[in-house]
Amino acid sequence: MAEKNKQSFEEMISELEKIVASLESGDVGLEEAIELYKRGTLLSSECAKLLENAEKQIKILTRSPDGDVVEVDFEEN
């Protein structure tokens, strides 16, 4: 069973940045690089899901044609 991720979005991004730096440095062995790549892929996927959910929750205030301020979903704008 997959372990629930208890990291915040910011913590996941920070870890992902460290993984990318490690992989780009070339100082890790093949096995470690594969494990880092797997972890990075998981983190990237989790971050994308969080961003998608956040976009769904964002409301934008805009003016209707008659001048009233109305709230619309982020995706409608």
N, C-alpha and C positions, 0 to 999 in steps of 0.2 A: 504494500500500500504506500502511496506517495506521502511523504512527510509534509505537513502544513507549513508553509513559509511564514515565519513570524517576523521577517525583516520588513522594514518600511521601504517604500519606493526609493528613497534617497540612499538607504543602506545597500539596496540591491544595485543601484547605479554605481555607487562607490566600489563595490566588490567587482562589478563588471569592468570598470575602468582598470582596476588592478590586474584582473585576468588578461585584459587586452595588452596592457603594458608588459606583463610577463611573457605572453606569447610573442609579442613583437620584438622583445629583447633577444630571443633565441637562446636564452640561458637555461631553458628547461629541457629535460629529456623527452623522448617520444611519448612514453607512457604518461608522464605528468601532463604533457601538452594535450594529449587526448582527453584526460580527465578534466583539465581546465576548459577545454573546448566544450565538453558536455555540460559542465556547470554554467559556462557562459551562455550557451544556447538556452538552458533552462531559465536563467535569470532574464535573458532578453525576452523570452516568451511571457514570463510573469509580468515584466514591466509593460509590455505591449498590452496585456489584458487590463492592467490597472489603468493605463492611459485611455483605453477604449471605454472602460466603465466611467472614468472621470468625464470624458467628452459627453457621454449620455446624460450626465447629471448637470452639466453646465447649461445655464439659462442666460440668454442674452436679452438685455433691455433694448428695445428699439421703438421707433415711432410708427404708428399705423398711418395710413393715408389721411385719416381725419385729425391727426395730430396727437392722439392719445399715446401714452407710453404703455407698451405691451411687452410681455415676456414670451420669448419664443425659444424653442430648443436649439441648441448649438448646431445640429445637423440641418435644420431648416434654413439657416441663414446663409 
